[in-house]
Amino acid sequence: MDYKQKYYKYKLKYINLKKKNILNEMYGGGKYECDPSKDFKELCFEKENGKYKSKESCINDCENKYITANLIKANIKGESLKFQLFIKDIIQNEHISVYIKGGNVIGLKLLKMIYNKYKNDNIQFTKVFNKFLELELIKDWDFAGYTENQIDDSYRNKLDKIAEKYKLVPRAKTYILYRTKRPLLTEGKPMFEIALLDSDSFSKMEIPLTTMKMKVTEYNIKYVFMYCKSFLNKEDIDFDMLKRMIEKTNVIIYPHKNGLYEVTPKTFDKGKLNDELIKFIKTFDDFDKNMPQFLATHIEDPIRILYRLPEKNIKKNDKIKDFIKTYITKEHQSWLFDSTFVIKILKVFMEQLGEKIYNIYIENYEKTTNKQESLEMAVKLLEGINFSRVQIDFKLLSEFGINLLKLLFEKLINKIEKINMAGLKDTNKTIEFIKFLGVNL
């Protein structure tokens, strides 16, 4: 048999074999079957005349069955299905972009870092994962949807009707928030909820650490609920499925540097603060060009600077930074901040702002000898700052928060003298708050 005859002989065999494989793929004769009740690594197994020709096609098709079986086992299938159907509806029909936000996303970010370093070392992955659990980052799951439509009463009513189809109910007055009527709870909070917004703005966002997000699609939403199931019972985590989900997870972080939002003159968001105060705040760009946005955001709603930052975000930032350095990498993480530096700036900022309002008061009092009028002139600089939440939650403040308030107001209060504070009129909310401090500081 010459060379050409051999070539044609083997080519004919190859063509016939390829035709056979195609026919098997179309009409059966597969080698794999799936059992969604098993662990993920055993989900697909060899079986004569199985439904699937390859293990990969078996896994891709049976993954949803596996997740469904696990959600049923964890008793969260009913709750998760309501959110899943609602979210798919608003993505497809209302063109709303949906994300996972909150502390859980920080956890997903760390899981991705752990996976990238230890994905091929099961022993080390498990060891570091167990240390990760001690951070207690993953708890309840907060969805946020963003629409380009104007959220007026008409559009809100439309969304309420869509939510009602899936047995979700509104649970807020000033913004849109949906839960189930009797939500499943984790540590006293609803396991799932979704807020619908028109936009994010820097004046309402504290730091990059707390505003990470993960895009939710009609395809990956199943992983959100599987993540939830996994962390409900930490003793029964399927690491093969967990790694599969982590690999497909992508966490988004707003532009940042040194743990602060990276802003430009065009993207700087002053919120409701007045121009004179913003002018003062912008002098702090000598410390870091992004520091003015950080200060503006935190002073506009001062519960952020007096309570949330020192009692929550600094502690969380430092704990995460230590974890990363100990178990993952020594490299600088630009989404985390230097808490020592931030605390130093906060003290300088509050002291200088306090000195500024004190000097305005003195300058006017020397002209008028009128405490009421002079105080009203002084607090004009603070227009746009809402102290109401601080007054309501005053007992939550630690020594650090109290000391920051003293830096801001104590010199002014002492000058007016506490004995004279009661006689001042509450002509605005800031004066009302200063009188409150006169009694409570």
C-alpha positions, 0 to 999 in steps of 0.5 A: 500500500503506497503512502497516498492509499494509507493517508486516505485510509486513515483520513476516512477512519477519522471522518467516520469517527468524527461523524459517530461522535457528532451523532452520539452528541446529538442522539445520546450514547453519553458517558456522564450523569449527574446527581445534584444531591452529592458534593460538587466534585462528585456532581457528575460521574461516569455512567454507561449511556449517561445523558452527557458526552463530557464532564464539562457539559454535565457540570454546566447543565447540572450546576443549577440543579445542584444549587437548587438542591442546596438552597432547599436543604438550607431552607432559603429556596423560597426567599431567594426565588422571590428576589431572583425573579424580581431582580431578573424582571427589573434587569430585563424589563426596567434596565436597572443595573443591580449590584451586591453592596455592603460588608459582604463584598469586602469579604468577596474581595478578600476571598478572591485574593485568597483564591488567587494565591492558594487556589492550587494548594488546598491545605493552605487555602483551607487554613487561610479561609478559616482565618478569614471566617474569624473576620466575620465579614459575610452576613446579610446580603444587600442588593442595590439597583440603579435606574436611569429613570427619574424616581418620582411617585409614578415610577415608585408605584410601578416598581411597587407593583412589580415587587408585589408580583414576587411578594416583596413589600416596601419597607422605607418611606424616604427611599425604595427598599424591598424585603419579604413580608416575613424575612429570614433573619441573620443576626437579627437583620433581614438576610436579603433586601434590595434598595433602588436608587437613581445614582451614587454620589461621593458626598453620600459614600464614605470610603472605597472600602465600604462601597465596593460592589459586585455586578449582579446579572440574571446569570450569576445571581444564583451564585449570590444565593449559593454564597449565602447558603455556604456561609449560613453553615460554615461547617458544611462548606463545599470548597470545590463549589466555593472556589468555582464561584470565587473564580467567577466573582469580580469586585468593583472598587471606585477609583481610589488612592491611599484608601480615599476616593480619587476625585477631580475638580469635575467629580468633586461632590460638595453635597449640601455644604456651603461654598465658604466651608468648602473653601476651607476644606479644600485647604487640606489638599496639602495633606492629600489631594483627595482629602477634601472629598473625604472631609466633606463627605464625613462632616456633612453627616457628622455621625460618620466622622464621630461614630462610624469612622472611629468605631466601625470603619477604622477598626475594619480597615486595620483588621483587614490590613493586618489579615492581608499582610499576615496571610496574603501579601505584604504589598500595599493595598491602595483601597485601604487607608493609613488610620494613624494619618487619617486620625491625625488629619481629623483632629487637625481639621476639627480643631481648625474648624472650631477655631474658625467658628470661634473667631467669627463669633468673637469678631461679631461679638466685639462689634455687637456684644450680642451673643445670639446674633454673633452665634448665628453669624458663626454657625453660618459656616456650618450650613449644610451640616446635619447634626440631628443624628449625632444628637439622637445617637449621642450615647453611642459616641466613644471618648474619641468622638466626644473629643472631636466634638470638644475640638469643634465646639468647646472653645465657643461654648466656654466663651458664651458660658454654659450659664448663658446657653439656655437663654439663646433662641433655637433659630436653627438646628445647629444652635439647638445642637450647640445648646445640647452640647452645652448641657452634655459635653 
